[in-house]
Amino acid sequence: MAFSYIQPFQYVALRLPSDAVRVEQILPNTIINLGKYGSFHTNQILGRPYHVTFEILDRSEGREGRELRIVPAAELHAVALVEQAEIDEASTPTVANGETGSSTPAKSNVNIHDIRTNQKLTMSEIEALKQEELGSGRDLIEKIMQSHSTLDQKTAFSLAKYSLRKHKKYMKWFTPLPLDIPTLTDWLMEDRDPSKIMEMRNESLGLIGCWANIHFDGYDANALPQMDPTCRYLVVDDTGGLVVAAMAERMGILHQTSLEKDPDQSAEDSPDDEAEAHEGSSPHKSAKPQKPTPMSAKSNSITLIHANQQPNLGLLRYFNYDANTPTQSHPLYTCLKTVSWLQLVDPESDMTYQEPEIMTAEELTKAKSNKRATYFRKRRRWERTKSVVDETRAGGFNGLVVATSTDPVSILSHLVPLLAGGSQIVVYSPHVEPLAELSDYYSTSRRTAFLNAPAEDRTVPSKDFPLDPTLVLPPMVQTSRVRKWQVLPGRTHPLMTGRGGAEGYVFTATRVLPLEGKVEARGRPPRNGKRQKVQESDTPQAEDDTSSLSKTSVVEAQGDQADSDVLMAEASRDVEDTEIKTGD
């Protein structure tokens, strides 16, 4: 992670005693409400390290009931240690009584009935205790357990579960955790709409990052001039930016190193436009430090292909990046590039790709300042758009990741030719049917039929060949999903609270470069490694001096002994007076 302690304006994950997770932005001088667990001031956790458990004090212990206390490790694990000791004590064999010779009977839950009358306190009385000035979480749990009529009849395991359940319900604890991709994905799957991220779990994200070979390849400044740019990935993301964020985290360009605002940066482009406009009229002006150019990275970059006018990257805001007003100090400011499908397929039809009208130096001198600023802003936007579009259309990418509900056949037909040889292709889908169809289009049987077809029938796309089957090897479809189990003696089974939904499947393949021409291989290698020569008899040539090459003679030596060797040869006709050497 980029930070080891909590900083202002940063998103953090707050883990509650019920194991639920809440994602909050730590804004200075504000109050965060955790529902029944209470509320606290954000200034009290600023500068604190992660993974520290805090307790919200009651009104009797803290001012306004919003003071925090760091829970020590001994207190934090005291309940678990006591419960484990009770379980270990209950699991020991019973000792016979020396006087009577009888053993102490073990406790059982057979005669315990879970009814409301077991708890003497009513819900109204419990709520009144929670509102009392002197009531705290520990005191409330103690009173509830004392008022339980059948508590002494519970087994050690049942008592431990009951105590743990009450601690999760009434203890006002929370633990700040750094917001990373696994935590964000689990939170979106459990507490938000999973369909917005195509029900993509951490297992699927792990498969995508592994099979696509997403990694960091060093900084541009350290790269040798003669080396080609590497780690350039092409992405189609309909998950709101989750796939882009997962790839950026693997590449080390997701988290901002500092959240301090750049004093030279403004929210709008007009000051930069004014400065650039004045540079044309006053060339002797002192040069300012050069600011990073957006979408200017030559390596370690992610190029996003989107269908709308603006890309949907809303989830990147949890990592302090806004695609509409990006921060210059964020790594994604230069490493994340966006191209629309219109710019990729037909750039001449896009208005931003067309060069604006050029103004002469005399016209710029006579123009007003706001007109000059608008002119330079349009020129910079056109230069940036043209550079990114031309670079994308030139291809040479090192990987392709697709996560969209659109037909993958129409997407791969345009993007696979843009990949370099040996690049990895990964396509995610919540359901297996689109990927099974895609795997069939790249199958061995279809590739064989394509190579054996006449040249005039090798048209792509066509009815039989929607995609070029010679560009991809070998297609595979796989899935992975983690299921939690309860593992207890005699009671091992999957948890009944597990979430259903789509499984999530991943199509993987490798981009290959087909060899031009026809490749032929004949014969089989000899078992004993021997090579023999076959001398064919002379054959007269035809009077018109036309002849054809004979078929290759096949000689195969078999057997371990010399006297059992069998020579097999195929006679040829109309051959020239040459010596044919055959290697079996």
DRENKOL-22129 format. One line per field, with one value per residue (C-alpha): x, y, z. Coordinates in steps of 0.05 Angstrom, whole numbers. Layout:
xx = [X	...];
yy = [Y	...];
zz = [Z	...];
! end
This chain:
xx = [0	21	6	19	-23	-90	-86	-139	-186	-169	-220	-213	-251	-280	-289	-345	-353	-405	-351	-387	-345	-362	-322	-317	-276	-237	-253	-223	-270	-328	-366	-374	-437	-433	-506	-519	-444	-442	-404	-336	-296	-250	-195	-185	-159	-120	-46	-61	-36	-81	-105	-113	-179	-215	-273	-325	-332	-400	-423	-401	-331	-321	-345	-409	-400	-353	-286	-243	-199	-148	-166	-103	-87	-98	-169	-183	-166	-189	-257	-228	-176	-229	-275	-218	-200	-272	-275	-209	-233	-298	-263	-222	-248	-289	-257	-293	-312	-269	-323	-383	-348	-394	-371	-395	-445	-427	-471	-517	-562	-615	-661	-649	-704	-690	-751	-760	-776	-704	-683	-715	-698	-747	-726	-752	-710	-648	-660	-667	-601	-568	-593	-571	-516	-476	-488	-430	-423	-388	-438	-496	-469	-457	-529	-558	-519	-537	-611	-609	-644	-611	-541	-512	-540	-504	-443	-376	-382	-454	-435	-376	-420	-472	-420	-386	-453	-469	-400	-409	-477	-463	-388	-374	-309	-283	-218	-193	-165	-130	-176	-146	-177	-197	-231	-267	-290	-319	-354	-385	-408	-439	-466	-475	-505	-461	-490	-454	-387	-413	-412	-336	-305	-233	-222	-238	-195	-138	-146	-148	-85	-48	-66	-59	11	-2	62	106	165	206	206	213	275	313	294	346	333	338	287	215	161	133	75	24	-44	-109	-173	-248	-280	-354	-347	-342	-266	-256	-215	-173	-161	-140	-91	-63	-52	-12	29	41	7	-59	-43	-21	44	21	-47	-21	-50	-3	-2	12	-47	-116	-183	-193	-149	-156	-93	-51	-82	-67	6	14	-19	28	88	75	76	134	188	237	193	225	207	167	179	148	85	69	28	-35	-35	39	69	105	109	70	6	-66	-107	-182	-230	-299	-365	-391	-366	-333	-306	-342	-288	-329	-296	-228	-252	-240	-166	-167	-171	-226	-226	-260	-212	-150	-95	-27	10	-30	6	-57	-53	0	-8	-83	-105	-176	-199	-270	-292	-307	-236	-208	-250	-264	-223	-239	-312	-294	-295	-239	-192	-201	-148	-175	-162	-92	-83	-24	22	-9	-79	-58	-28	-92	-138	-165	-137	-197	-197	-123	-135	-191	-148	-89	-135	-166	-97	-72	-133	-127	-53	-66	-124	-87	-25	-65	-108	-50	-10	-69	-82	-8	-16	40	4	28	-39	-115	-166	-241	-297	-361	-431	-421	-411	-336	-332	-344	-292	-236	-244	-218	-170	-133	-94	-69	-31	42	63	61	12	-41	-116	-165	-241	-287	-361	-410	-437	-401	-442	-408	-339	-356	-377	-313	-271	-304	-285	-212	-214	-166	-219	-240	-168	-155	-215	-192	-122	-149	-201	-187	-156	-221	-259	-211	-249	-255	-307	-353	-408	-360	-302	-326	-255	-187	-171	-97	-85	-98	-70	-93	-163	-184	-244	-238	-270	-252	-294	-280	-334	-330	-342	-356	-305	-325	-323	-384	-412	-372	-413	-414	-439	-513	-503	-460	-481	-505	-502	-462	-400	-357	-315	-250	-228	-152	-109	-43	-34	9	37	21	79	70	72	61	99	107	137	146	171	184	250	287	287	361	383	412	405	408	415	375	404	351	364	373	310	312	285	227	241	205	251	193	195	166	198	188	158	206	230	215	266	252	299	265	289	347	388	420	393	320	324	271	278	216	220	170	188	183	171	197	254	318	385	397	414	356	374	319	322	275];
yy = [0	71	93	63	113	148	212	265	257	184	127	73	10	7	-64	-68	-121	-156	-167	-119	-68	4	48	120	181	212	286	331	363	316	262	190	155	79	68	29	28	104	160	193	252	239	282	229	176	221	203	137	71	20	-45	-12	-26	34	34	89	110	121	188	171	155	207	276	273	198	207	198	140	91	44	-27	-64	-132	-167	-140	-151	-225	-238	-264	-312	-338	-350	-385	-429	-447	-466	-509	-544	-556	-585	-631	-665	-732	-734	-760	-811	-793	-832	-839	-858	-884	-843	-794	-723	-723	-681	-622	-627	-581	-634	-607	-534	-500	-433	-394	-321	-336	-358	-285	-247	-179	-153	-113	-49	-60	-74	-11	28	0	22	93	99	147	94	37	10	-48	-93	-78	-90	-157	-178	-161	-197	-260	-258	-253	-315	-372	-431	-403	-453	-512	-493	-531	-496	-490	-464	-414	-390	-378	-342	-297	-281	-264	-214	-182	-172	-140	-93	-77	-8	-27	-11	-24	21	-21	4	3	-45	-82	-146	-105	-61	-121	-157	-93	-83	-155	-155	-85	-56	-78	-135	-129	-63	-99	-160	-201	-204	-235	-233	-302	-277	-216	-261	-304	-242	-212	-278	-301	-231	-225	-157	-131	-70	-62	-5	69	103	141	76	43	38	79	18	-22	-23	1	-56	-67	-33	-63	-56	-58	-59	-48	-45	-56	18	17	-44	-82	-20	-10	-83	-78	-12	-41	-98	-49	-4	58	58	92	165	175	241	272	343	390	419	495	507	465	494	462	492	496	570	592	543	568	640	623	586	643	694	652	667	742	744	693	720	699	653	581	545	473	428	395	323	315	273	205	212	148	105	44	17	45	23	41	38	29	56	63	129	199	194	130	101	100	117	66	100	156	109	115	191	193	229	217	283	326	283	302	314	279	215	160	147	219	198	122	116	131	131	120	113	60	114	141	70	46	110	168	216	216	240	315	316	280	334	388	457	517	545	618	658	696	761	736	711	779	815	765	774	734	689	673	656	612	575	566	536	492	463	453	415	372	355	339	294	259	248	222	171	149	140	103	56	43	27	-33	-70	-80	-132	-156	-151	-154	-153	-149	-128	-152	-138	-196	-213	-234	-163	-137	-186	-177	-105	-113	-178	-150	-94	-143	-161	-233	-273	-226	-254	-248	-252	-245	-246	-263	-278	-336	-390	-389	-329	-356	-426	-396	-355	-416	-453	-398	-407	-484	-531	-560	-491	-471	-534	-521	-450	-472	-526	-481	-449	-380	-348	-378	-352	-287	-259	-245	-294	-342	-400	-358	-297	-291	-309	-376	-371	-311	-344	-407	-444	-423	-444	-429	-436	-413	-408	-394	-398	-428	-422	-485	-497	-548	-581	-654	-686	-619	-602	-570	-507	-444	-434	-359	-363	-318	-346	-310	-321	-364	-320	-351	-330	-342	-343	-349	-326	-281	-315	-291	-340	-357	-333	-388	-463	-507	-581	-636	-707	-772	-794	-790	-857	-895	-913	-845	-873	-838	-876	-855	-885	-883	-884	-911	-864	-844	-813	-744	-726	-693	-629	-624	-623	-664	-663	-675	-744	-758	-766	-836	-860	-905	-931	-976	-1020	-1073	-1079	-1129	-1115	-1178	-1156	-1087	-1076	-1023	-991	-946	-915	-915	-849	-833	-781	-756	-721	-754	-730	-762	-757	-753	-772	-762	-809];
zz = [0	-13	59	127	165	153	114	100	40	36	32	86	102	173	198	251	306	262	210	164	125	112	64	85	63	119	112	166	217	202	240	215	239	246	263	327	342	351	317	322	297	238	267	322	272	225	228	263	234	202	235	303	338	369	418	419	491	523	548	618	595	540	521	480	473	413	445	422	460	430	449	473	445	512	516	442	446	517	496	445	495	549	500	475	547	562	500	517	588	564	515	570	593	657	721	764	835	884	937	896	834	789	736	724	667	607	588	528	489	481	536	519	479	446	468	487	559	570	568	626	597	545	483	514	576	534	494	559	584	519	529	601	619	656	608	567	518	568	624	577	554	627	647	587	602	676	659	615	652	616	610	660	619	555	532	526	451	454	509	467	407	449	481	415	383	439	433	358	371	428	430	399	363	294	258	200	142	79	20	-31	-90	-51	4	-47	-87	-27	-5	-73	-76	-7	5	-65	-131	-157	-227	-237	-233	-272	-208	-211	-150	-125	-154	-224	-215	-194	-256	-301	-271	-274	-344	-373	-343	-312	-281	-274	-322	-292	-304	-371	-348	-335	-401	-455	-518	-564	-524	-546	-497	-456	-408	-453	-440	-478	-436	-448	-379	-365	-290	-272	-269	-224	-276	-291	-216	-207	-265	-240	-170	-200	-240	-180	-210	-171	-106	-103	-65	-34	-25	-17	-69	-120	-110	-183	-205	-212	-222	-292	-353	-363	-323	-362	-426	-406	-391	-456	-494	-463	-481	-554	-542	-492	-511	-459	-401	-349	-361	-307	-286	-339	-316	-335	-398	-390	-426	-443	-414	-465	-420	-361	-391	-395	-456	-443	-501	-484	-521	-494	-500	-431	-399	-338	-285	-224	-178	-186	-140	-81	-99	-105	-181	-219	-294	-308	-266	-255	-207	-239	-182	-191	-231	-272	-298	-348	-349	-363	-435	-462	-533	-558	-607	-658	-653	-660	-718	-757	-728	-785	-762	-693	-682	-630	-679	-732	-730	-711	-753	-748	-729	-751	-704	-726	-712	-643	-626	-645	-611	-541	-483	-475	-550	-547	-487	-523	-584	-546	-505	-569	-599	-538	-535	-609	-603	-543	-577	-642	-607	-565	-624	-672	-619	-606	-679	-689	-643	-609	-542	-493	-468	-477	-421	-438	-386	-420	-434	-509	-556	-549	-623	-647	-598	-612	-687	-679	-620	-631	-692	-647	-602	-609	-617	-553	-519	-473	-485	-427	-434	-373	-374	-318	-359	-399	-463	-497	-480	-505	-572	-574	-558	-616	-665	-646	-640	-676	-721	-746	-756	-796	-839	-850	-873	-919	-951	-1019	-1019	-1043	-984	-931	-919	-849	-824	-857	-837	-824	-799	-758	-731	-759	-723	-741	-695	-628	-593	-550	-526	-456	-412	-337	-272	-198	-137	-63	-18	57	98	171	194	259	282	252	229	167	112	69	103	91	87	24	-32	-99	-165	-228	-226	-271	-327	-360	-432	-441	-504	-533	-594	-647	-714	-770	-816	-887	-939	-932	-884	-900	-857	-882	-853	-783	-744	-742	-677	-680	-705	-770	-837	-902	-974	-1030	-1100	-1153	-1223	-1280	-1317	-1387	-1394	-1439	-1506	-1487	-1427	-1378	-1316	-1246	-1179	-1151	-1084	-1027	-1015	-945	-911	-843	-804	-753	-703	-656	-698	-765	-799	-783	-814	-867	-920	-948	-1010	-1055	-1129	-1166	-1239	-1287	-1242	-1262	-1256	-1185	-1119	-1070	-998	-949	-874	-837];
! end
